[in-house]
């Protein structure tokens, strides 16, 4: 966890009397660690100590404030430089602020309060920068391939080899696999292990956005471009500039929107809805779908040219039932997570639990396994997870129909229906549990009911 540390402050002042005043001011705050210098060169010689803030007198005997400011900015532009000067010339203050000074304070009766306020603001800025750097490292570590994607099966070794290739280039990546196999997790792992890791990762679930709003969501809109557009809004493409845009369930995109997406990808530019400005962008595209897009192309439901534009490096995630002992590796991983999140002793898997897990086909894949393990951990009364603690969906929900071969869409419908039964038809809760959009639930219900299923 990120913890705040004392902020290192350099004070550069050649007047001994004013130095005593500044020492009194800065030492009022115990969270500041000050070091005092009487010349600009002394300060520059110690910049390797990485101060967060420097306050400097504009008129030093060995160099002017502008020169010292430039040298500090060249060393590290993140250092907040506060100029304290007897000069009251507005032009001087404006010029120094233009050149990167954090603040300009005139030596007068209000210096103490203004300086404390400026140091506090600079301190907040420094803390925010450090926290952001910490979070970036945390996120990058979280999505390290070996930490985030658990598996040693032959099928997963092939996936790791593809992912290593994916992070070495900017090629588009198309991820396929059944619902619950971890497509978004893989997309994040690609981004946070690539050169784009310090830029945004923006995820869009196509099924969660109404058809008439998808263009605005992706490309943004100008004020007044349609009813309800009260102000300009940038879209997901602009948010992801320099980084990665993850388009989940791309196979559900409306044909009309497919053509607009194709143009944006070909031209590497977009225009906001209702606007004339062309905006050039640098965005890596990663897509995911549980559908067979080639079959969708043959059926005329997905544009062939867009399909090949998005294909790039194809990554197909195997279903959990084909990953053998990975099931137990993941189960132990989820038990560790449960213990950490709930501050409970870590449970071990008893042999009977292992046998039961290995024999189950997991139609909901990794997502279902986590749900089952969490429930089993709650139900367990011992130090080991027993076979009797593990509860799979009952026959009326997902037992008998697993023994019947049917199209994937039919399995998905039955999983959705079983969750709706479990959560009293609360669509919002089911969407959250299954990590899908509400519109996906409604679509499956409508399609399957039309088929009389």
DOPA-539010 format. One line per field, with one value per residue (C-alpha): residue number from 1; x, z, y negated. Coordinates in Angstrom, 2 decimals. Example, Ala and Ser with C-alpha at 12.3 -4.5 7.8 and 13.67 -1.06 7.14 Angstrom:
// residues 2
num (1/2)
u (12.30/13.67)
w (7.80/7.14)
v (4.50/1.06)
// end
This chain:
// residues 453
num (1/2/3/4/5/6/7/8/9/10/11/12/13/14/15/16/17/18/19/20/21/22/23/24/25/26/27/28/29/30/31/32/33/34/35/36/37/38/39/40/41/42/43/44/45/46/47/48/49/50/51/52/53/54/55/56/57/58/59/60/61/62/63/64/65/66/67/68/69/70/71/72/73/74/75/76/77/78/79/80/81/82/83/84/85/86/87/88/89/90/91/92/93/94/95/96/97/98/99/100/101/102/103/104/105/106/107/108/109/110/111/112/113/114/115/116/117/118/119/120/121/122/123/124/125/126/127/128/129/130/131/132/133/134/135/136/137/138/139/140/141/142/143/144/145/146/147/148/149/150/151/152/153/154/155/156/157/158/159/160/161/162/163/164/165/166/167/168/169/170/171/172/173/174/175/176/177/178/179/180/181/182/183/184/185/186/187/188/189/190/191/192/193/194/195/196/197/198/199/200/201/202/203/204/205/206/207/208/209/210/211/212/213/214/215/216/217/218/219/220/221/222/223/224/225/226/227/228/229/230/231/232/233/234/235/236/237/238/239/240/241/242/243/244/245/246/247/248/249/250/251/252/253/254/255/256/257/258/259/260/261/262/263/264/265/266/267/268/269/270/271/272/273/274/275/276/277/278/279/280/281/282/283/284/285/286/287/288/289/290/291/292/293/294/295/296/297/298/299/300/301/302/303/304/305/306/307/308/309/310/311/312/313/314/315/316/317/318/319/320/321/322/323/324/325/326/327/328/329/330/331/332/333/334/335/336/337/338/339/340/341/342/343/344/345/346/347/348/349/350/351/352/353/354/355/356/357/358/359/360/361/362/363/364/365/366/367/368/369/370/371/372/373/374/375/376/377/378/379/380/381/382/383/384/385/386/387/388/389/390/391/392/393/394/395/396/397/398/399/400/401/402/403/404/405/406/407/408/409/410/411/412/413/414/415/416/417/418/419/420/421/422/423/424/425/426/427/428/429/430/431/432/433/434/435/436/437/438/439/440/441/442/443/444/445/446/447/448/449/450/451/452/453)
u (0.00/1.20/2.38/3.18/6.74/8.16/8.56/12.15/12.47/15.55/15.66/18.12/18.67/21.89/20.60/21.23/18.41/15.87/17.19/16.27/12.80/12.38/13.63/10.98/8.27/9.06/9.72/6.15/5.22/6.63/5.91/8.59/12.29/14.22/17.82/19.25/21.74/23.29/24.09/22.56/25.54/25.33/21.71/22.56/25.34/22.81/19.93/20.80/19.02/15.79/13.98/10.27/10.23/12.83/12.30/14.87/15.77/15.55/18.75/21.51/25.20/26.40/23.49/20.13/16.79/16.04/19.29/18.81/15.19/16.23/18.94/16.53/13.86/16.41/17.47/13.89/10.80/8.70/10.46/8.20/10.20/8.86/10.61/10.80/11.87/11.96/11.06/7.44/7.63/4.65/6.60/9.29/6.72/4.85/8.06/9.20/5.80/5.92/9.31/7.92/8.05/5.35/4.72/6.21/6.09/7.07/8.92/6.48/4.31/2.20/5.16/4.74/1.13/1.66/4.81/3.17/0.23/2.50/4.58/1.42/0.10/3.45/3.53/0.10/1.26/4.39/2.41/-0.04/2.78/4.38/1.06/0.36/3.83/3.21/-0.18/1.29/3.90/1.23/-0.98/1.95/2.86/-0.73/-0.92/2.44/1.74/2.83/0.97/-2.28/-2.79/-2.59/-1.82/0.85/-1.13/0.11/-2.79/-1.78/1.90/0.84/-1.12/1.89/4.04/1.51/1.27/5.04/4.82/1.89/3.72/6.69/4.63/1.64/-0.28/-4.02/-4.97/-8.24/-9.10/-11.68/-13.01/-16.07/-17.66/-15.68/-12.31/-10.62/-10.52/-10.37/-7.69/-5.56/-6.19/-5.00/-1.95/-0.99/-1.36/0.46/3.40/3.76/5.44/2.02/1.72/2.01/-0.82/-4.53/-6.20/-9.82/-12.37/-15.70/-18.32/-20.18/-23.26/-23.61/-24.14/-27.46/-27.24/-28.03/-25.31/-22.38/-20.99/-21.01/-19.47/-16.58/-15.98/-17.40/-19.81/-20.06/-22.45/-25.93/-25.18/-28.26/-30.92/-29.23/-25.77/-25.41/-21.65/-18.72/-17.63/-14.57/-15.07/-13.27/-10.91/-9.63/-9.41/-7.21/-4.88/-1.36/-2.68/-5.00/-8.71/-10.31/-13.55/-15.27/-18.01/-17.10/-19.25/-22.38/-21.64/-24.35/-23.44/-23.86/-21.37/-19.00/-18.43/-17.67/-15.25/-13.54/-13.00/-11.58/-9.11/-8.09/-7.57/-6.31/-8.56/-12.03/-14.55/-16.86/-20.58/-21.83/-18.31/-16.15/-12.75/-10.61/-8.67/-5.57/-5.04/-2.53/-4.55/-3.86/-6.98/-7.60/-10.93/-12.71/-15.73/-17.22/-18.62/-17.05/-16.53/-15.63/-19.01/-20.59/-18.84/-20.15/-23.64/-23.39/-23.60/-20.05/-18.06/-15.28/-12.99/-13.42/-12.80/-9.40/-8.59/-9.18/-7.78/-4.11/-2.69/-5.46/-5.44/-7.95/-8.41/-9.17/-12.16/-11.33/-12.46/-9.54/-6.90/-6.53/-4.59/-4.94/-8.33/-6.62/-3.99/-6.75/-8.81/-5.87/-5.27/-8.91/-8.71/-5.69/-7.57/-10.58/-8.44/-6.68/-9.85/-11.77/-8.83/-9.40/-6.96/-5.97/-7.80/-6.20/-7.88/-8.67/-8.28/-12.05/-12.43/-9.73/-11.47/-14.80/-13.39/-11.47/-14.59/-16.81/-17.02/-17.28/-19.58/-18.96/-15.18/-12.80/-15.49/-17.68/-14.78/-14.13/-17.80/-17.83/-14.62/-15.84/-19.05/-17.16/-14.84/-17.87/-19.45/-16.28/-15.90/-12.43/-8.87/-9.35/-11.91/-13.75/-15.60/-18.88/-18.16/-18.20/-21.63/-22.25/-25.46/-28.30/-29.88/-32.65/-30.03/-26.97/-26.68/-28.66/-28.34/-24.54/-24.75/-26.53/-24.57/-25.94/-24.74/-22.70/-25.42/-27.83/-25.39/-24.93/-28.70/-29.09/-26.32/-28.04/-31.40/-29.93/-28.40/-31.69/-33.42/-30.73/-30.95/-34.73/-34.62/-32.44/-30.90/-28.44/-27.08/-26.80/-25.01/-22.54/-22.01/-21.46/-19.55/-21.75/-24.07/-27.77/-28.47/-26.66/-29.01/-32.10/-30.83/-30.26/-33.63/-35.37/-33.46/-33.85/-37.50/-38.17/-36.59/-38.85/-35.94)
w (0.00/-0.82/2.25/2.37/3.27/4.42/1.47/0.74/0.42/-0.70/0.42/-1.47/0.23/0.71/3.34/6.83/8.41/5.81/6.01/9.71/8.80/6.13/8.53/11.03/8.33/6.84/10.18/11.20/9.10/10.49/7.18/5.42/5.47/4.65/3.55/3.33/0.80/0.45/-3.27/-6.43/-7.21/-3.80/-4.60/-8.06/-6.61/-4.36/-6.81/-6.90/-3.51/-5.50/-3.68/-4.39/-3.85/-4.18/-2.93/-4.31/-3.99/-7.36/-6.78/-5.67/-5.69/-8.02/-10.50/-11.31/-10.55/-14.23/-14.73/-11.58/-12.46/-15.95/-14.49/-12.01/-14.69/-16.98/-14.22/-13.32/-14.58/-11.82/-9.10/-7.96/-7.92/-5.82/-6.48/-3.49/-4.50/-3.35/-6.89/-7.43/-11.22/-12.78/-15.95/-14.03/-12.25/-15.47/-17.30/-14.52/-14.37/-18.15/-17.77/-15.30/-11.84/-9.60/-7.86/-7.45/-4.01/-3.17/0.09/2.19/5.30/3.71/2.71/5.55/4.74/0.96/1.23/3.50/1.13/-1.93/-0.23/0.75/-2.82/-4.20/-1.59/-2.68/-6.29/-5.37/-3.33/-6.19/-8.68/-6.36/-5.77/-9.50/-10.10/-7.33/-8.76/-12.23/-10.86/-8.88/-11.96/-14.11/-11.48/-11.14/-14.85/-15.15/-17.28/-14.69/-11.86/-13.60/-15.95/-14.00/-15.87/-16.75/-19.18/-22.72/-24.01/-21.81/-22.73/-26.29/-25.09/-23.19/-26.31/-28.30/-25.61/-25.59/-29.31/-28.80/-26.35/-28.69/-31.36/-31.88/-33.96/-33.28/-31.19/-31.53/-28.55/-28.84/-26.38/-24.45/-21.90/-18.66/-20.08/-19.12/-22.35/-20.68/-18.27/-21.26/-22.94/-19.82/-19.53/-23.13/-22.50/-19.16/-20.48/-23.66/-24.36/-23.95/-20.28/-19.03/-21.30/-20.79/-21.08/-22.01/-22.09/-23.89/-23.71/-27.00/-25.73/-22.76/-24.93/-26.72/-30.51/-30.90/-28.44/-29.50/-32.00/-29.41/-26.83/-29.11/-30.97/-28.58/-29.48/-29.69/-27.65/-29.18/-31.64/-30.42/-27.74/-24.36/-25.61/-23.15/-23.56/-25.57/-24.57/-25.74/-26.70/-25.79/-28.76/-27.51/-23.94/-25.17/-27.26/-26.96/-25.19/-25.83/-26.64/-25.75/-27.61/-25.84/-27.60/-30.92/-32.72/-31.38/-33.09/-35.37/-39.12/-39.53/-36.76/-38.18/-41.26/-39.12/-36.98/-40.11/-41.42/-38.08/-38.07/-41.69/-41.42/-37.80/-37.10/-35.82/-35.82/-32.90/-33.56/-34.76/-35.32/-38.34/-36.68/-37.65/-34.72/-35.40/-32.86/-31.93/-30.46/-30.31/-30.78/-28.90/-29.48/-27.90/-28.74/-27.85/-31.38/-34.47/-36.48/-39.64/-39.48/-38.83/-41.96/-44.04/-42.69/-43.67/-40.07/-39.82/-42.40/-43.96/-44.39/-40.73/-39.70/-41.40/-40.09/-36.51/-36.85/-36.33/-33.95/-33.08/-29.55/-28.76/-25.06/-24.32/-22.12/-18.57/-19.16/-21.62/-19.21/-16.93/-13.72/-14.28/-12.61/-9.30/-9.71/-10.21/-7.35/-4.95/-6.31/-5.66/-2.15/-1.46/-2.80/-0.65/2.48/1.73/0.94/3.93/6.38/7.09/7.35/4.01/3.21/1.51/-1.06/0.21/-2.22/-2.44/-3.48/-6.13/-7.63/-7.70/-9.37/-12.04/-13.08/-13.50/-17.06/-15.95/-18.62/-17.08/-17.22/-14.90/-13.77/-12.65/-10.87/-8.80/-7.84/-6.81/-4.75/-2.98/-1.97/-0.89/1.29/2.99/3.58/4.85/8.59/8.64/7.62/4.34/1.60/1.39/-1.58/0.27/0.58/-3.19/-4.64/-8.36/-9.91/-9.37/-12.11/-12.58/-13.22/-14.91/-14.32/-16.72/-19.70/-19.47/-20.57/-23.76/-26.77/-28.03/-29.58/-27.32/-27.37/-25.78/-22.96/-22.35/-22.26/-19.65/-17.51/-17.67/-16.85/-13.88/-12.50/-12.97/-10.97/-8.30/-7.95/-8.20/-11.79/-10.74/-14.13/-12.72/-10.19/-12.78/-15.21/-12.45/-11.44/-15.00/-16.02/-19.06/-20.17/-19.41/-23.14/-23.58/-21.06/-22.75/-26.18/-25.15/-23.45/-26.54/-29.05/-27.11/-26.34/-30.05/-30.68/-28.02/-25.75)
v (0.00/-3.52/-5.44/-9.14/-10.11/-13.48/-15.81/-16.83/-20.63/-22.64/-26.29/-28.54/-31.92/-33.92/-36.38/-34.85/-36.86/-35.78/-32.21/-32.17/-33.42/-30.74/-28.06/-29.14/-29.02/-25.60/-23.91/-24.69/-21.66/-18.37/-16.59/-18.65/-17.75/-20.97/-21.51/-25.04/-26.43/-29.87/-29.66/-28.29/-26.06/-24.35/-23.48/-22.13/-19.98/-18.22/-17.71/-14.01/-13.85/-14.37/-17.19/-17.48/-21.26/-24.04/-27.59/-29.99/-33.65/-35.37/-37.40/-35.05/-36.12/-33.35/-33.07/-34.61/-33.00/-32.37/-30.44/-28.36/-27.63/-26.46/-24.18/-22.61/-22.12/-20.50/-18.10/-17.11/-18.98/-17.39/-19.43/-22.27/-25.51/-28.40/-31.73/-34.12/-37.61/-41.22/-42.28/-43.22/-43.42/-41.67/-40.96/-39.08/-36.93/-36.14/-35.22/-32.87/-31.18/-30.71/-29.05/-26.51/-28.06/-26.59/-29.93/-33.42/-35.06/-38.63/-39.26/-41.29/-40.98/-38.21/-36.05/-33.57/-32.64/-32.64/-30.54/-27.97/-27.76/-27.40/-24.69/-22.81/-22.97/-21.82/-19.07/-17.87/-17.84/-15.87/-13.34/-12.89/-12.28/-9.73/-8.00/-7.82/-6.34/-3.81/-2.84/-2.45/-0.05/1.80/2.16/3.29/5.89/7.02/7.79/9.46/12.55/15.10/13.36/12.51/15.46/18.69/21.89/24.44/26.58/27.06/24.98/22.04/22.31/21.61/18.56/17.20/17.54/15.50/12.85/12.40/11.67/9.32/7.06/6.61/4.85/2.58/5.11/5.37/8.39/10.30/12.48/15.21/17.75/18.77/16.47/16.45/17.49/14.21/12.21/8.78/9.99/11.01/7.66/5.82/8.05/7.22/3.49/3.33/5.35/3.29/-0.05/-1.67/-0.68/-4.28/-5.41/-4.68/-1.29/-1.98/0.87/0.70/3.45/3.03/4.86/2.52/-0.58/-1.26/-1.18/-4.88/-5.95/-3.77/-6.32/-9.09/-6.76/-5.83/-9.10/-11.72/-14.52/-18.30/-20.40/-20.41/-17.60/-15.72/-15.96/-15.73/-16.76/-19.63/-19.96/-18.64/-15.15/-13.24/-9.61/-6.42/-6.74/-10.08/-8.77/-5.92/-8.12/-6.73/-3.64/-0.71/-0.57/2.76/3.46/6.33/8.33/6.70/9.28/7.56/4.23/2.88/3.10/-0.67/-1.32/1.28/-0.88/-3.97/-1.97/-0.66/-4.18/-5.34/-2.45/-2.94/-6.70/-6.64/-9.60/-10.36/-13.19/-13.82/-13.49/-16.87/-18.19/-18.96/-18.74/-15.74/-14.33/-12.22/-9.45/-6.78/-3.92/-0.21/1.90/5.13/6.87/9.81/11.92/15.28/15.56/17.12/13.93/15.80/17.51/14.09/12.77/15.67/15.01/11.36/10.14/8.79/6.84/8.86/5.84/4.91/8.51/8.53/5.05/6.25/9.77/8.86/11.43/13.91/15.35/18.10/18.82/22.46/23.33/24.37/27.95/28.36/27.07/30.11/29.40/25.65/26.04/26.89/24.16/21.61/23.03/22.61/19.11/18.15/19.65/17.41/14.39/15.19/15.48/12.20/10.27/11.62/11.80/15.48/18.41/19.89/23.13/26.10/28.33/31.81/34.70/35.14/31.50/31.88/34.92/33.14/30.04/31.96/33.90/30.82/29.30/25.61/24.18/20.75/21.30/19.41/16.98/19.88/21.57/18.44/18.23/21.89/21.56/18.42/20.17/23.30/21.20/19.67/23.09/24.79/25.31/26.85/26.10/27.95/27.55/30.86/32.25/31.78/28.02/27.61/26.98/26.95/25.57/28.05/30.14/27.60/24.93/26.36/30.08/32.22/29.88/30.01/33.62/32.55/31.29/27.97/24.70/22.41/19.74/22.21/22.93/19.20/18.70/21.43/19.93/16.53/18.11/20.00/16.79/14.94/17.67/17.47/13.68/13.27/11.93/8.98/8.16/5.60/8.10/10.86/8.51/7.66/11.28/12.47/9.32/8.72/5.93/5.80/5.67/8.99/10.60/9.18/10.21/13.83/14.02/12.65/14.80/18.03/17.45/16.84/20.23/21.75/22.74)
// end
